[in-house]
Amino acid sequence: MAERRSLTSESRHVLGICWEALEDTKADDIQVLDISEQSSITDFLFLASANSDPHLRALKRELDKALKAQNVKIVGVDDNPDTGWSVVDAFDVMIHIFTPEKRETYNLETLWKDAFSIEREEIFQDQPSKSA
């Protein structure tokens, strides 16, 4: 497997916005995968779980507000409220929020098993963080 490249300041910025917005809204099991070596579509998958459909909607709403406040360009969104899965495409970062059942069903962590995992500390290194 190739060596993982360092995060750019732009990637770190977008991943940090996502992490703080979802962590502040009590998302579970947050994971970031660097899939840049495996995908031509995006560089990072940001995965988080909601504990219910209403919680999923709240997480998505807070994520939208945080990204908009920081002028992050959104390429696309798929968030039918009945699916238990919401996707936000921020170009280099693809954010997936699931209910536990859908996360287990689609198991993106296994699908992208060759990806590098990125820890919270790496995203927030050298950055002030209100929750670090």
Backbone hydrogen bonds in HBPLUS format (Angstrom, degrees):
<---DONOR---> <-ACCEPTOR-->    atom                        ^
c    i                          cat <-CA-CA->   ^        H-A-AA   ^      H-
h    n   atom  resd res      DA  || num        DHA   H-A  angle D-A-AA Bond
n    s   type  num  typ     dist DA aas  dist angle  dist       angle   num
A0012-ARG N   A0008-THR O   2.92 MM   4  6.07 166.9  1.94 153.3 157.5     1
A0013-HIS N   A0009-SER O   2.91 MM   4  5.99 149.2  2.00 138.9 147.2     2
A0014-VAL N   A0010-GLU O   3.07 MM   4  6.38 166.8  2.08 155.6 156.4     3
A0015-LEU N   A0011-SER O   2.88 MM   4  6.02 171.1  1.89 158.4 161.5     4
A0016-GLY N   A0012-ARG O   2.87 MM   4  5.87 150.6  1.96 140.8 149.4     5
A0017-ILE N   A0013-HIS O   2.99 MM   4  6.28 154.2  2.06 148.9 155.5     6
A0018-CYS N   A0014-VAL O   3.07 MM   4  6.33 167.9  2.09 154.0 156.6     7
A0019-TRP N   A0015-LEU O   2.86 MM   4  6.04 165.9  1.88 150.8 155.2     8
A0020-GLU N   A0016-GLY O   2.94 MM   4  6.05 175.0  1.95 153.1 154.7     9
A0021-ALA N   A0017-ILE O   2.99 MM   4  6.07 166.6  2.01 151.9 156.3    10
A0022-LEU N   A0018-CYS O   2.97 MM   4  6.06 167.0  1.98 155.1 158.7    11
A0023-GLU N   A0019-TRP O   2.78 MM   4  5.76 159.5  1.82 151.8 158.9    12
A0024-ASP N   A0020-GLU O   2.87 MM   4  5.76 160.6  1.91 144.4 150.1    13
A0025-THR N   A0022-LEU O   3.22 MM   3  5.07 133.6  2.44  91.9 104.4    14
A0027-ALA N   A0022-LEU O   2.89 MM   5  5.31 160.4  1.93 149.1 150.3    15
A0026-LYS N   A0023-GLU O   3.01 MM   3  5.03 155.4  2.08 110.0 111.1    16
A0028-ASP N   A0049-SER O   2.79 MM  21  4.88 174.1  1.79 148.4 150.1    17
A0049-SER N   A0028-ASP O   2.84 MM  21  4.88 162.6  1.87 149.7 149.7    18
A0031-GLN N   A0047-LEU O   2.87 MM  16  5.11 156.8  1.92 146.2 150.7    19
A0047-LEU N   A0031-GLN O   2.75 MM  16  5.11 176.5  1.75 165.1 166.1    20
A0118-ILE N   A0032-VAL O   2.88 MM  86  5.34 162.6  1.91 151.7 151.8    21
A0033-LEU N   A0045-LEU O   2.85 MM  12  5.11 162.4  1.88 150.6 156.7    22
A0045-LEU N   A0033-LEU O   2.89 MM  12  5.11 157.2  1.94 145.6 153.3    23
A0034-ASP N   A0116-PHE O   2.67 MM  82  5.03 169.1  1.68 157.9 161.3    24
A0116-PHE N   A0034-ASP O   3.22 MM  82  5.03 152.1  2.31 141.9 139.1    25
A0035-ILE N   A0043-ASP O   2.74 MM   8  5.24 144.2  1.86 140.8 150.0    26
A0038-GLN N   A0035-ILE O   2.90 MM   3  5.22 139.9  2.06 109.3 121.4    27
A0039-SER N   A0035-ILE O   2.85 MM   4  5.82 138.8  2.02 164.5 177.8    28
A0043-ASP N   A0092-ASP O   3.13 MM  49  5.02 143.2  2.27 111.3 122.2    29
A0044-PHE N   A0092-ASP O   2.91 MM  48  6.18 145.3  2.03 151.5 162.6    30
A0094-MET N   A0044-PHE O   2.87 MM  50  6.14 167.4  1.88 157.4 160.5    31
A0046-PHE N   A0094-MET O   2.87 MM  48  6.05 166.3  1.89 150.2 151.4    32
A0096-HIS N   A0046-PHE O   2.73 MM  50  6.02 169.7  1.74 175.6 177.0    33
A0048-ALA N   A0096-HIS O   3.00 MM  48  6.42 139.2  2.18 155.6 167.0    34
A0098-PHE N   A0048-ALA O   2.97 MM  50  6.43 158.8  2.01 152.7 158.0    35
A0050-ALA N   A0098-PHE O   2.65 MM  48  5.90 161.6  1.68 165.1 169.3    36
A0056-LEU N   A0052-SER O   2.89 MM   4  6.14 149.6  1.99 145.6 154.6    37
A0057-ARG N   A0053-ASP O   3.04 MM   4  6.38 156.6  2.10 152.5 157.6    38
A0058-ALA N   A0054-PRO O   3.00 MM   4  6.29 153.5  2.07 144.2 151.7    39
A0059-LEU N   A0055-HIS O   2.84 MM   4  6.09 159.7  1.88 154.0 159.1    40
A0060-LYS N   A0056-LEU O   2.99 MM   4  6.19 164.2  2.02 150.8 154.9    41
A0061-ARG N   A0057-ARG O   2.93 MM   4  6.07 157.7  1.98 146.1 152.4    42
A0062-GLU N   A0058-ALA O   3.02 MM   4  6.22 164.2  2.05 151.3 154.6    43
A0063-LEU N   A0059-LEU O   2.91 MM   4  6.07 156.9  1.96 149.8 156.9    44
A0064-ASP N   A0060-LYS O   2.89 MM   4  6.07 164.1  1.92 151.2 155.3    45
A0065-LYS N   A0061-ARG O   3.04 MM   4  6.31 160.8  2.08 147.2 152.1    46
A0066-ALA N   A0062-GLU O   2.98 MM   4  6.14 162.6  2.01 149.0 153.5    47
A0067-LEU N   A0063-LEU O   2.93 MM   4  6.12 167.5  1.95 159.0 162.0    48
A0068-LYS N   A0064-ASP O   2.93 MM   4  6.01 162.4  1.97 150.0 155.5    49
A0069-ALA N   A0065-LYS O   2.91 MM   4  6.01 158.6  1.96 147.0 153.2    50
A0070-GLN N   A0066-ALA O   3.25 MM   4  6.43 135.3  2.47 137.5 147.7    51
A0070-GLN N   A0067-LEU O   3.23 MM   3  5.27 133.7  2.46  95.4 107.5    52
A0072-VAL N   A0067-LEU O   2.97 MM   5  5.20 174.9  1.97 152.7 151.5    53
A0071-ASN N   A0068-LYS O   3.00 MM   3  4.94 164.1  2.03 108.7 111.5    54
A0075-VAL N   A0089-ASP O   2.67 MM  14  5.35 152.6  1.75 159.7 168.1    55
A0089-ASP N   A0076-GLY O   2.81 MM  13  5.06 175.5  1.81 157.7 156.2    56
A0078-ASP N   A0087-VAL O   2.91 MM   9  5.11 161.2  1.94 147.9 151.0    57
A0087-VAL N   A0078-ASP O   2.83 MM   9  5.11 161.6  1.86 143.2 149.6    58
A0083-THR N   A0080-ASN O   3.16 MM   3  5.81 173.6  2.16 128.3 128.9    59
A0099-THR N   A0084-GLY O   2.88 MM  15  5.20 142.0  2.02 151.0 145.9    60
A0086-SER N   A0097-ILE O   2.79 MM  11  5.15 161.3  1.82 153.3 159.8    61
A0097-ILE N   A0086-SER O   2.85 MM  11  5.15 162.9  1.88 154.1 159.2    62
A0088-VAL N   A0095-ILE O   2.83 MM   7  5.03 156.1  1.89 144.3 152.0    63
A0095-ILE N   A0088-VAL O   2.79 MM   7  5.03 164.3  1.81 159.8 157.9    64
A0090-ALA N   A0093-VAL O   2.81 MM   3  5.10 156.0  1.86 165.3 167.1    65
A0092-ASP N   A0090-ALA O   2.94 MM   2  5.97 111.8  2.42 116.6 101.7    66
A0103-ARG N   A0099-THR O   2.97 MM   4  6.18 160.8  2.00 161.5 167.8    67
A0104-GLU N   A0100-PRO O   3.02 MM   4  6.16 158.1  2.07 146.4 151.8    68
A0105-THR N   A0101-GLU O   2.95 MM   4  6.16 154.3  2.02 143.8 151.6    69
A0106-TYR N   A0102-LYS O   2.96 MM   4  6.09 172.1  1.97 155.3 155.9    70
A0107-ASN N   A0103-ARG O   2.82 MM   4  5.52 145.5  1.94 138.9 149.3    71
A0110-THR N   A0107-ASN O   3.07 MM   3  5.67 135.6  2.28 113.3 122.9    72
A0111-LEU N   A0107-ASN O   3.21 MM   4  6.57 161.4  2.24 147.7 153.4    73
A0112-TRP N   A0108-LEU O   2.90 MM   4  5.99 153.9  1.97 150.2 155.2    74
A0113-LYS N   A0110-THR O   3.16 MM   3  4.70 140.6  2.32 115.8 108.2    75
A0115-ALA N   A0112-TRP O   2.94 MM   3  5.53 165.0  1.97 124.3 127.9    76
A0122-GLU N   A0119-GLU O   3.10 MM   3  5.55 129.5  2.37 107.6 119.4    77
A0123-ILE N   A0120-ARG O   3.07 MM   3  5.27 119.4  2.45 101.6 116.3    78
A0124-PHE N   A0120-ARG O   3.10 MM   4  6.40 157.0  2.16 156.4 162.8    79
A0125-GLN N   A0121-GLU O   2.94 MM   4  5.77 108.9  2.46 139.1 153.2    80
A0127-GLN N   A0124-PHE O   3.08 MM   3  5.25 147.8  2.19 135.1 129.3    81
